[in-house]
């Protein structure tokens, strides 16, 4: 980019007065401030002044002690997250530097912790709670293998804790046991800085059919910069080449915009993977090591966020309230930041710039895989972006058609985790075959939270367009962002330009074949079964007839892809394997929690398998 050198420098964040929180976090007695709608990147958590160790905002410091003989000697820290910025972190679990038996599984030796209202617990191999046995299972690429050779460490509900959220409201924990969080390694002060990737004018104009292409001095070639965290610091300098990086992971945050906790969760995954023999080399592959993996957590900043100062380009921001909450998730245009050009860019367009920076062989000559993973609102983001992006980085693919060109590009995998809704490719949804409700299905006696199969009885459902009465009751059901019909109330020029041109008089075959040629995995938390309110159409319409819960919406969308795939003969896909569009896994014993989703065996397999 012409403006790269002018924009890649950011000033350090202002230093605040910190209080060490390690001891309080260890006992679970940390007092936290009231909830703010802003994500405060200016105030990372100080773990230790002398060691210069910090944790990202919305996490807490967990001390690592030297040994049982020296239990008061702290030798380092790890960072513990919670499932939402609205909730405090729970207790850190004691971690000794020389105590290998503290491993949460055979491959994990780092710090761990629990959610608020839970306490650290352990069981011998013979007395592991049945709901937690999967946590010590590891994928072998085909099935699973048990590794119950060490104690199993998990979290048990604390009946006396009475936890409250950051607004003082009681937290109602539903489950007796939960998996532990893997805490990430703490960061130096410079290691937790926010950086920026310059966004060129050409990217802002690419999908707008605009002739306003500027040719002026270097400072005018970029409209702003997309904020991000990274485990490798600033990586977007124009003259930088990193030949060590073989894998890049981009983690897209949810509605809390807590990019720092996504950096933490994913760096913990990278450490886990590097120790796991399951992901070791097969022929020309080798187990990724932390030094070989770049983790990037883009921050789709809101005007309410407390951003660090910058000496160069302004950080690009997206409105968090209008026209609907969390506009970055559907590819909305940014707020206007350039007074001269009055330009904006879609959040999806900014993601294209980030992706293409990684695909540039000049900077990353040995990069083989890019994983783009998002959870909740981030899951919505990556699904709609993977559907609509025209980026040249999406080369290669599973299908023999023009959407799968041969090119020397990294493999791009998209992991869609626990989104609230999907952008359907046509106007069909799953409706019951009769007036009888799905509840009439035979009861197998298994709680939905314990069932890892499907929740929708598909033998009682049909994928079809709504009837006239059903459509009259929810006219918005197929408008973007829930479908692909144009939506004046949710303007998205990126979608109109990139998607509508691929739909020929209602025939979505070309768009569908491009979408299914992309490497996409869907993840659903087994416990993410809460019945959601409807953001459109009112009670009972399930966000345009998508389903009652996130997990059920995921399985219905996935099923619709398989049916459409059969209709178009899977777009000419060849090969001896069972024909299927994309892949999907249910993550056992996990609900709506990005940390536990990413760090689960299913999550690691989705990203690195």
MIVO-183111 format. One line per 8 residues: for each residue x, y, z of C-alpha. Coordinates in nm, 4 decimals. Layout:
N
X:Y:Z | ...
This chain:
609
0.0000:0.0000:0.0000 | 0.1268:0.3477:-0.0815 | 0.0445:0.4688:0.2698 | 0.2009:0.1748:0.4530 | 0.5024:0.3577:0.5912 | 0.2977:0.6562:0.6936 | 0.0446:0.4522:0.8887 | 0.2037:0.1511:1.0446
0.3398:0.3332:1.3506 | 0.1135:0.3605:1.6533 | 0.1865:0.5345:1.9776 | 0.2030:0.3232:2.2937 | -0.1173:0.3202:2.4948 | -0.1279:0.5600:2.7846 | -0.0069:0.3968:3.1026 | -0.2665:0.3844:3.3770
-0.2308:0.3214:3.7471 | -0.2690:-0.0531:3.7830 | -0.3265:-0.2743:4.0838 | -0.1905:-0.6269:4.0886 | -0.4832:-0.8673:4.0801 | -0.3190:-1.2078:4.0885 | -0.3990:-1.2939:4.4513 | -0.7600:-1.1824:4.4219
-0.8064:-1.3741:4.0981 | -0.6683:-1.6900:4.2567 | -0.9350:-1.6827:4.5260 | -1.2109:-1.5695:4.2918 | -1.2749:-1.2547:4.4983 | -1.1838:-0.9996:4.2353 | -1.4113:-0.6936:4.2443 | -1.4859:-0.5672:3.8953
-1.6293:-0.2400:3.7635 | -1.9784:-0.2020:3.6270 | -2.0406:-0.3052:3.2704 | -1.9432:-0.0579:3.0028 | -2.0583:-0.0794:2.6450 | -1.7062:0.0183:2.5432 | -1.4084:-0.2114:2.5031 | -1.1239:-0.0434:2.6910
-0.7995:-0.1246:2.5108 | -0.6173:0.1489:2.7021 | -0.6239:-0.0467:3.0262 | -0.4770:-0.3940:3.0022 | -0.4460:-0.5765:3.3324 | -0.1095:-0.5468:3.5082 | 0.0119:-0.8772:3.6499 | 0.3608:-0.7862:3.7659
0.5559:-0.4601:3.7385 | 0.9001:-0.6149:3.7742 | 0.8340:-0.8909:3.5231 | 0.6536:-0.6463:3.2888 | 0.3678:-0.8919:3.2411 | 0.0164:-0.7940:3.1368 | -0.3101:-0.9554:3.0377 | -0.5624:-0.8250:2.7822
-0.8612:-0.6208:2.8999 | -1.1521:-0.8355:3.0249 | -0.9181:-1.1067:3.1533 | -0.7474:-1.1643:3.4880 | -0.3960:-1.2661:3.5892 | -0.3361:-1.6216:3.7128 | -0.0026:-1.6776:3.8884 | 0.2251:-1.9718:3.8191
0.4049:-2.0806:4.1353 | 0.7479:-2.2378:4.1361 | 0.6779:-2.5655:4.3145 | 0.5010:-2.7312:4.6060 | 0.8094:-2.6651:4.8168 | 0.8024:-2.2959:4.7220 | 0.4283:-2.2262:4.6890 | 0.4654:-1.8512:4.7417
0.7248:-1.7921:4.4698 | 0.5564:-1.6615:4.1547 | 0.7531:-1.7291:3.8374 | 0.5029:-1.6126:3.5781 | 0.1405:-1.5498:3.4894 | -0.1254:-1.6648:3.2518 | -0.4466:-1.4866:3.1526 | -0.7954:-1.6159:3.2293
-1.0994:-1.5097:3.0282 | -1.4721:-1.5430:3.0816 | -1.7386:-1.6311:2.8305 | -1.8606:-1.2716:2.7971 | -1.7412:-0.9202:2.8751 | -2.0620:-0.8865:3.0803 | -1.9394:-1.1470:3.3291 | -1.6402:-1.1477:3.5644
-1.3729:-1.4120:3.5445 | -1.3925:-1.7011:3.7868 | -1.1143:-1.8444:4.0019 | -0.7736:-1.9385:3.8707 | -0.6820:-2.2986:3.9390 | -0.3486:-2.3467:4.1224 | -0.0669:-2.3962:3.8763 | 0.2852:-2.5097:3.9655
0.5723:-2.4697:3.7215 | 0.7074:-2.8172:3.7929 | 0.3790:-2.9991:3.8458 | 0.3018:-3.1864:3.5236 | 0.0021:-3.3541:3.6866 | -0.1942:-3.0267:3.6679 | -0.2520:-3.0870:3.2974 | -0.6134:-3.0506:3.1945
-0.5445:-3.3247:2.9434 | -0.2449:-3.5251:2.8367 | -0.1298:-3.2380:2.6152 | -0.1999:-2.9285:2.8260 | 0.0430:-2.8048:3.0897 | -0.0521:-2.4374:3.1112 | -0.2632:-2.2435:3.3581 | -0.6350:-2.3092:3.3840
-0.9406:-2.1556:3.5452 | -1.3165:-2.1702:3.5838 | -1.6189:-1.9575:3.5079 | -1.7696:-1.7355:3.7757 | -1.9663:-1.9443:4.0239 | -1.7546:-2.2554:3.9739 | -1.4552:-2.3965:4.1599 | -1.1563:-2.5997:4.0502
-1.2002:-2.9740:4.0886 | -1.0139:-3.2917:3.9980 | -1.0994:-3.6571:3.9615 | -0.8960:-3.9719:3.9304 | -0.9283:-4.1537:3.5974 | -1.1798:-4.3977:3.7462 | -1.4085:-4.1244:3.8784 | -1.4263:-3.8710:3.5971
-1.7778:-3.7294:3.5604 | -1.9238:-3.8869:3.2488 | -2.0078:-3.5493:3.0951 | -1.6397:-3.4503:3.1102 | -1.4769:-3.7639:2.9751 | -1.4641:-3.6127:2.6253 | -1.2305:-3.3411:2.7492 | -0.9456:-3.5924:2.7708
-1.0363:-3.7464:2.4374 | -0.8252:-3.6422:2.1441 | -0.9014:-3.6678:1.7760 | -0.6943:-3.9105:1.5763 | -0.8159:-3.7699:1.2462 | -1.0811:-4.0392:1.2069 | -1.2286:-4.0971:1.5516 | -1.1141:-4.0478:1.9065
-0.8731:-4.2113:2.1421 | -0.8906:-4.2006:2.5216 | -0.6012:-4.0639:2.7256 | -0.7181:-4.1101:3.0840 | -0.3655:-4.1591:3.2178 | -0.3646:-3.8434:3.4286 | -0.6063:-3.6808:3.6672 | -0.8954:-3.5060:3.5006
-0.9288:-3.1413:3.5973 | -1.2623:-2.9657:3.5535 | -1.4884:-2.7088:3.7157 | -1.7619:-2.7873:3.9689 | -2.0449:-2.5545:4.0613 | -1.9865:-2.3659:4.3865 | -2.3204:-2.3562:4.5652 | -2.2041:-2.0823:4.8022
-2.0486:-1.8466:4.5482 | -2.3583:-1.6409:4.4514 | -2.1848:-1.4799:4.1500 | -2.3141:-1.1595:3.9923 | -2.2464:-1.0000:3.6552 | -2.0857:-0.6600:3.6076 | -2.4195:-0.4881:3.6575 | -2.4770:-0.6628:3.9865
-2.7364:-0.9103:3.8590 | -2.7234:-1.2736:3.9800 | -2.5604:-1.5252:3.7465 | -2.7690:-1.8400:3.7166 | -2.5366:-2.1306:3.6402 | -2.7249:-2.4266:3.4960 | -2.4743:-2.7105:3.4958 | -2.3066:-2.9006:3.7769
-1.9780:-2.9316:3.5895 | -1.7967:-2.7447:3.3139 | -1.4658:-2.7811:3.1311 | -1.1821:-2.5602:3.2469 | -1.0558:-2.2665:3.0461 | -0.7003:-2.2908:2.9211 | -0.5379:-1.9633:3.0218 | -0.3047:-1.8021:2.7697
0.0495:-1.6965:2.8496 | 0.0745:-1.3379:2.9720 | 0.2190:-1.0654:2.7494 | 0.4825:-0.7981:2.7828 | 0.3509:-0.4429:2.7667 | 0.4563:-0.4050:2.4038 | 0.3096:-0.7460:2.3256 | -0.0422:-0.6289:2.4092
-0.0352:-0.3113:2.1976 | -0.3032:-0.2417:1.9395 | -0.1777:-0.2132:1.5821 | -0.3379:-0.1066:1.2563 | -0.3529:-0.2369:0.8999 | -0.3913:0.0462:0.6478 | -0.7036:0.0340:0.4328 | -0.6362:0.1672:0.0816
-0.8805:0.3819:-0.1111 | -0.9036:0.1123:-0.3791 | -1.0486:-0.1336:-0.1271 | -1.3160:0.1159:-0.0244 | -1.4129:0.1709:-0.3896 | -1.3799:-0.1852:-0.5202 | -1.7418:-0.2903:-0.4608 | -1.9116:0.0466:-0.5136
-1.8812:0.0767:-0.8926 | -1.7218:0.4141:-0.8315 | -1.4984:0.6159:-1.0622 | -1.3570:0.8163:-0.7722 | -1.0126:0.6613:-0.7923 | -0.7559:0.8998:-0.6546 | -0.3976:0.9362:-0.7671 | -0.2370:1.1709:-0.5206
0.0372:1.1769:-0.2632 | 0.1026:0.8805:-0.0368 | -0.0838:1.0178:0.2660 | -0.4081:1.0270:0.0683 | -0.3954:0.6694:-0.0575 | -0.5485:0.5137:0.2561 | -0.8682:0.6089:0.4349 | -0.7781:0.4747:0.7788
-0.6610:0.1606:0.9516 | -0.8263:-0.1512:1.0908 | -0.7208:-0.2104:1.4501 | -0.5904:-0.5514:1.5501 | -0.4025:-0.7457:1.8170 | -0.1359:-0.9980:1.7212 | 0.0933:-1.2465:1.8923 | 0.3706:-1.1302:1.6578
0.3255:-0.7561:1.6985 | 0.2956:-0.5290:1.3952 | 0.3153:-0.7494:1.0854 | 0.1906:-0.5119:0.8151 | 0.5087:-0.3148:0.7491 | 0.5645:-0.2981:0.3743 | 0.9258:-0.4124:0.3955 | 0.8676:-0.7026:0.6360
0.9073:-1.0669:0.5300 | 0.8394:-1.3520:0.7702 | 0.9428:-1.6859:0.6273 | 0.8785:-1.8754:0.9539 | 0.5010:-1.8343:0.9492 | 0.3251:-2.1402:0.8056 | -0.0199:-2.0926:0.9630 | -0.2246:-1.7809:1.0347
-0.5355:-1.7708:1.2536 | -0.7716:-1.4727:1.2360 | -1.0188:-1.4608:1.5271 | -1.3277:-1.2394:1.4819 | -1.4790:-1.1188:1.8082 | -1.8455:-1.1155:1.9045 | -2.0749:-0.8298:2.0012 | -1.8559:-0.7396:2.3023
-1.5774:-0.6409:2.0589 | -1.3290:-0.7955:2.3049 | -1.0570:-0.8643:2.0514 | -0.7969:-0.9051:2.3270 | -0.9726:-1.2077:2.4784 | -0.9920:-1.3675:2.1339 | -0.6160:-1.3208:2.0982 | -0.5766:-1.4886:2.4378
-0.8086:-1.7820:2.3643 | -0.6444:-1.8553:2.0310 | -0.2839:-1.8259:2.1495 | -0.3727:-2.0838:2.4161 | -0.5045:-2.3095:2.1387 | -0.1801:-2.2678:1.9448 | 0.0188:-2.3748:2.2517 | -0.2101:-2.6744:2.2957
-0.1815:-2.7818:1.9338 | 0.1967:-2.7572:1.9419 | 0.2075:-3.0244:2.2150 | -0.0524:-3.2570:2.0652 | 0.0788:-3.5568:1.8747 | -0.2545:-3.5856:1.6912 | -0.1595:-3.2827:1.4831 | 0.1935:-3.4045:1.4114
0.3199:-3.4462:1.0596 | 0.1714:-3.6821:0.8073 | 0.4136:-3.7121:0.5181 | 0.4915:-3.3469:0.4347 | 0.3045:-3.1932:0.7286 | 0.4363:-3.1245:1.0753 | 0.2808:-3.0163:1.3986 | 0.2577:-2.6343:1.4046
0.4795:-2.4715:1.6631 | 0.3940:-2.1388:1.8318 | 0.6765:-1.9640:1.6482 | 0.5246:-2.0745:1.3173 | 0.1701:-1.9507:1.3871 | 0.0514:-1.5931:1.3483 | -0.2607:-1.5101:1.5508 | -0.4491:-1.1954:1.4524
-0.7540:-1.0601:1.6342 | -0.9050:-0.7725:1.4317 | -1.0954:-0.5162:1.6323 | -1.4026:-0.3806:1.4539 | -1.4058:-0.0755:1.6702 | -1.7137:0.1212:1.7744 | -1.7162:0.4962:1.8458 | -1.7906:0.4048:2.2086
-1.4654:0.2101:2.2489 | -1.1651:0.3486:2.4319 | -0.9095:0.3286:2.1530 | -0.5390:0.3974:2.1899 | -0.3991:0.7150:2.0366 | -0.2405:0.6994:1.6943 | 0.0091:0.9303:1.5282 | -0.0952:0.8378:1.1773
-0.4194:0.7189:1.0199 | -0.7370:0.7135:1.2286 | -0.8821:0.3800:1.3350 | -1.1864:0.2793:1.1318 | -1.5082:0.2373:1.3311 | -1.8520:0.0848:1.2798 | -2.1720:0.2005:1.4459 | -2.2809:-0.0383:1.7195
-2.6472:0.0666:1.7415 | -2.7806:0.1923:1.4083 | -2.9558:0.0694:1.2032 | -2.9354:-0.2504:1.4107 | -2.6933:-0.3520:1.6872 | -2.3391:-0.4638:1.6032 | -2.3390:-0.3534:1.2409 | -1.9914:-0.4919:1.1689
-2.1420:-0.8445:1.1693 | -2.3365:-0.7956:0.8475 | -2.0769:-0.6024:0.6466 | -2.2036:-0.2513:0.7178 | -2.0189:0.0550:0.6001 | -1.7924:0.2210:0.8529 | -1.8624:0.5615:0.9976 | -1.7220:0.8411:0.7814
-1.3643:0.9059:0.8799 | -1.2023:1.0858:0.5866 | -1.3125:1.4478:0.5607 | -1.1685:1.4985:0.2137 | -1.3162:1.1903:0.0433 | -1.5985:1.1238:0.2897 | -1.5242:0.7553:0.2341 | -1.6430:0.4460:0.4163
-1.5641:0.0769:0.3865 | -1.7563:-0.2388:0.4641 | -1.6283:-0.4457:0.7538 | -1.6104:-0.7296:0.4990 | -1.3994:-0.5131:0.2702 | -1.1611:-0.4464:0.5591 | -1.1388:-0.8219:0.6220 | -1.0507:-0.8729:0.2548
-0.7589:-0.6328:0.2971 | -0.6354:-0.8259:0.6018 | -0.6691:-1.1597:0.4237 | -0.4883:-1.0384:0.1137 | -0.2041:-0.8997:0.3215 | -0.1482:-1.2531:0.4507 | -0.1802:-1.4063:0.1034 | 0.0949:-1.1808:-0.0308
0.3933:-1.4105:-0.0879 | 0.6244:-1.1129:-0.0603 | 0.5462:-1.0979:0.3112 | 0.4654:-1.4603:0.3967 | 0.6401:-1.6852:0.1431 | 0.5799:-2.0092:0.3367 | 0.2266:-1.9536:0.4642 | 0.0228:-2.2680:0.3923
-0.3029:-2.2201:0.5828 | -0.5182:-1.9285:0.6937 | -0.7980:-2.0025:0.9415 | -1.0682:-1.7382:0.9851 | -1.2783:-1.8228:1.2911 | -1.5609:-1.6252:1.4473 | -1.7957:-1.6853:1.7391 | -2.1473:-1.5496:1.8036
-2.1664:-1.2154:1.6202 | -1.8222:-1.3062:1.4876 | -1.9724:-1.6318:1.3610 | -2.2358:-1.4314:1.1768 | -1.9593:-1.2133:1.0353 | -1.7473:-1.4960:0.8947 | -2.0465:-1.6832:0.7467 | -2.1757:-1.3801:0.5572
-1.8249:-1.2732:0.4586 | -1.7357:-1.6207:0.3264 | -2.0573:-1.6141:0.1250 | -2.0018:-1.2709:-0.0268 | -1.6286:-1.2080:-0.0537 | -1.4714:-1.1716:-0.3981 | -1.1183:-1.1798:-0.2585 | -0.8589:-1.3402:-0.4823
-0.7291:-1.5305:-0.1783 | -1.0140:-1.7812:-0.2135 | -0.8248:-1.9959:-0.4626 | -0.8353:-2.3739:-0.4718 | -1.1342:-2.5679:-0.3469 | -1.3168:-2.8968:-0.3363 | -1.5186:-2.8621:-0.6563 | -1.4209:-2.8886:-1.0194
-1.5572:-2.5609:-1.1506 | -1.4426:-2.2107:-1.2258 | -1.4647:-2.1099:-0.8615 | -1.1743:-2.3378:-0.7773 | -0.8753:-2.2138:-0.9773 | -0.5323:-2.3580:-0.9210 | -0.3016:-2.1013:-0.7631 | -0.0067:-2.0775:-0.5305
-0.2159:-1.9536:-0.2409 | -0.2591:-2.0579:0.1216 | -0.5595:-2.2752:0.1970 | -0.8316:-2.0573:0.3534 | -1.0577:-2.2289:0.6059 | -1.3544:-2.0508:0.7641 | -1.4905:-2.1722:1.1003 | -1.8406:-2.0503:1.1889
-1.9112:-2.0944:1.5607 | -2.2450:-2.0399:1.7384 | -2.3931:-1.7601:1.5241 | -2.7355:-1.6325:1.6160 | -2.8489:-1.6365:1.2540 | -2.7385:-1.7241:0.9023 | -2.7752:-1.5617:0.5632 | -2.9715:-1.8247:0.3711
-2.9030:-1.8568:-0.0005 | -3.2680:-1.8911:-0.1050 | -3.6151:-1.8352:0.0371 | -3.6703:-2.1804:0.1833 | -3.6812:-2.2595:0.5540 | -3.7757:-2.5651:0.7578 | -4.1451:-2.5862:0.8469 | -4.3398:-2.8673:1.0103
-4.5259:-3.0974:0.7764 | -4.8517:-3.0556:0.9665 | -5.0072:-2.8534:1.2435 | -4.8487:-3.0896:1.4952 | -4.5449:-2.9430:1.6608 | -4.2034:-3.0994:1.6634 | -4.2515:-3.1766:2.0314 | -4.4714:-3.4688:1.9246
-4.1560:-3.6573:1.8310 | -4.0752:-3.9616:2.0410 | -3.8982:-3.8610:2.3617 | -3.5741:-4.0547:2.3993 | -3.5296:-3.9345:2.7556 | -3.2094:-3.7425:2.6795 | -3.1906:-3.3760:2.7734 | -3.1189:-3.1498:2.4734
-2.8085:-3.0257:2.6568 | -2.6777:-3.3844:2.6731 | -2.7768:-3.4855:2.3215 | -2.5073:-3.4441:2.0565 | -2.7365:-3.5437:1.7699 | -2.9920:-3.3249:1.5948 | -3.2604:-3.1363:1.7829 | -3.4831:-3.0883:1.4790
-3.6871:-3.4021:1.3906 | -3.6253:-3.3660:1.0173 | -3.8711:-3.6441:0.9343 | -4.1429:-3.4058:1.0535 | -4.0036:-3.1001:0.8726 | -3.9848:-2.9869:0.5133 | -3.7550:-2.7306:0.3524 | -3.9866:-2.5055:0.1530
-4.0801:-2.1411:0.0924 | -4.3265:-2.0052:0.3478 | -4.6957:-2.0153:0.2698 | -4.8711:-1.6898:0.1912 | -4.9885:-1.6670:0.5518 | -4.6418:-1.7451:0.6878 | -4.4785:-1.4896:0.4609 | -4.7392:-1.2310:0.5548
-4.6494:-1.2936:0.9194 | -4.2805:-1.2297:0.8572 | -4.2196:-1.0272:0.5436 | -3.8566:-0.9676:0.6431 | -3.7658:-1.3371:0.6669 | -3.5524:-1.3418:0.3514 | -3.4198:-0.9873:0.3562 | -3.0530:-0.9395:0.4237
-2.9056:-1.0258:0.6806 | -3.1355:-1.3280:0.7270 | -3.1549:-1.3991:0.3544 | -3.0200:-1.2278:0.0445 | -3.3094:-1.0087:-0.0669 | -3.2232:-0.6391:-0.0614 | -3.3026:-0.4698:0.2685 | -3.3311:-0.0907:0.2676
-3.3223:-0.0854:0.6464 | -2.9898:-0.2701:0.6560 | -2.7849:-0.1109:0.3759 | -2.4924:-0.3235:0.2623 | -2.3401:-0.2150:-0.0734 | -2.0757:-0.4872:-0.0419 | -2.3467:-0.7551:-0.0471 | -2.5439:-0.5934:-0.3274
-2.2377:-0.5730:-0.5518 | -2.0763:-0.9072:-0.4689 | -2.3811:-1.1280:-0.4286 | -2.6670:-0.9947:-0.6366 | -2.4721:-1.0175:-0.9627 | -2.4350:-1.3938:-0.9033 | -2.8100:-1.4516:-0.8708 | -2.9831:-1.4830:-1.2074
-3.3579:-1.4228:-1.1819 | -3.3851:-1.6105:-0.8567 | -3.1449:-1.8909:-0.9551 | -2.8728:-1.9030:-0.6924 | -2.6777:-2.1950:-0.8441 | -2.3695:-1.9910:-0.9287 | -2.3567:-1.8259:-0.5870 | -2.4223:-2.1580:-0.4158
-2.1441:-2.3361:-0.6030 | -1.8967:-2.0634:-0.5155 | -1.9964:-2.0793:-0.1503 | -1.9742:-2.4563:-0.1185 | -1.6361:-2.4607:-0.2949 | -1.4956:-2.2809:0.0070 | -1.3563:-2.4746:0.3025 | -1.6060:-2.4055:0.5831
-1.6695:-2.5792:0.9155 | -1.9640:-2.5032:1.1451 | -1.9391:-2.5482:1.5230 | -2.2311:-2.5604:1.7661 | -2.2099:-2.5768:2.1432 | -2.4032:-2.8769:2.2712 | -2.5457:-2.6590:2.5474 | -2.6198:-2.3554:2.3285
-2.9895:-2.4400:2.3294 | -3.1502:-2.1342:2.4890 | -3.4644:-2.0277:2.3051 | -3.3857:-1.6885:2.1547 | -3.6105:-1.3923:2.1112 | -3.6802:-1.2861:1.7547 | -3.4953:-0.9835:1.6187 | -3.7448:-0.9620:1.3330
-4.1149:-1.0355:1.2869 | -4.2069:-1.0714:1.6543 | -4.2691:-1.3655:1.8844 | -4.2753:-1.7139:1.7369 | -4.1071:-1.6273:1.4079 | -3.7600:-1.7399:1.5230 | -3.5662:-1.4719:1.3343 | -3.7324:-1.5478:1.0025
-3.8163:-1.9141:1.0731 | -3.4532:-2.0132:1.1310 | -3.5169:-2.2110:1.4517 | -3.5560:-2.1614:1.8274 | -3.1900:-2.1819:1.9426 | -2.8461:-2.1212:1.7968 | -2.7670:-2.4895:1.7857 | -3.0915:-2.5743:1.6079
-3.0450:-2.2874:1.3632 | -2.7013:-2.4228:1.2782 | -2.8225:-2.7753:1.2102 | -3.1113:-2.6506:0.9945 | -2.8887:-2.4259:0.7854 | -2.6381:-2.7080:0.7417 | -2.9180:-2.9466:0.6392 | -3.0454:-2.6939:0.3839
-2.7004:-2.6867:0.2221 | -2.7037:-3.0650:0.1804 | -3.0455:-3.0607:0.0156 | -2.9497:-2.7801:-0.2217 | -2.6262:-2.9632:-0.2981 | -2.8152:-3.2695:-0.4132 | -3.0394:-3.0523:-0.6307 | -2.7414:-2.9117:-0.8218
-2.5496:-3.2414:-0.8179 | -2.2969:-3.0936:-0.5785 | -2.1683:-2.8572:-0.8445 | -1.9747:-3.1291:-1.0217 | -1.7780:-3.2357:-0.7203 | -1.5590:-3.5344:-0.7924 | -1.3896:-3.7854:-0.5672 | -1.4621:-4.1073:-0.3884
-1.5585:-3.9661:-0.0510 | -1.9150:-3.9306:0.0681 | -2.0510:-3.6164:-0.0894 | -2.1233:-3.3454:0.1628 | -2.1307:-2.9681:0.1632 | -1.8893:-2.8336:0.4243 | -1.8569:-2.9915:0.7701 | -2.0213:-2.9478:1.1095
-1.9459:-3.0564:1.4676 | -2.1310:-3.0300:1.7976 | -1.8942:-2.9320:2.0816 | -1.9796:-3.1421:2.3839 | -2.0564:-2.9883:2.7228 | -2.0052:-2.6318:2.5966 | -2.2625:-2.3563:2.5553 | -2.2236:-2.0053:2.4162
-1.8573:-1.9606:2.5043 | -1.5855:-1.8684:2.2556 | -1.2956:-1.9762:2.4772 | -1.4298:-2.3249:2.5435 | -1.5467:-2.3663:2.1827 | -1.2044:-2.2796:2.0411 | -1.0158:-2.4853:2.3003 | -1.2303:-2.7989:2.2688
-1.1118:-3.1050:2.0744 | -1.3790:-3.0270:1.8155 | -1.2656:-2.6661:1.7893 | -0.9001:-2.7574:1.7481 | -0.9881:-3.0162:1.4857 | -1.1988:-2.7621:1.2971 | -0.9122:-2.5136:1.2854 | -0.6091:-2.7392:1.2473
-0.7372:-3.0804:1.1366
